[in-house]
């Protein structure tokens, strides 16, 4: 059994939680609802952060830190794709 706790929320908020749907389906418990809302919030934060990244700045920073893969680190399939793209 999972550990639980009690939180105080307004009755109106509890009623709103009961109306939340996820992918068009109502959630069964307040715990499921809160967990789904937190996951969605974290997903949005992640994608907002990804949208804010400039690809060129990311590559430059990664190269500076030695985290950008060199050509020899790519798989054989990736090397073949890159060769085909450069010849196109």
Secondary structure, 3 states (H helix, E strand, C coil): CCCCCCCCCCHHHHHHHHHCEECCEECCCHHHHHHHHHHHHHHHHHHHHHHHCCHHHHHHHHHHCCCCCCHHHCCHHHHHHHHHHHHC
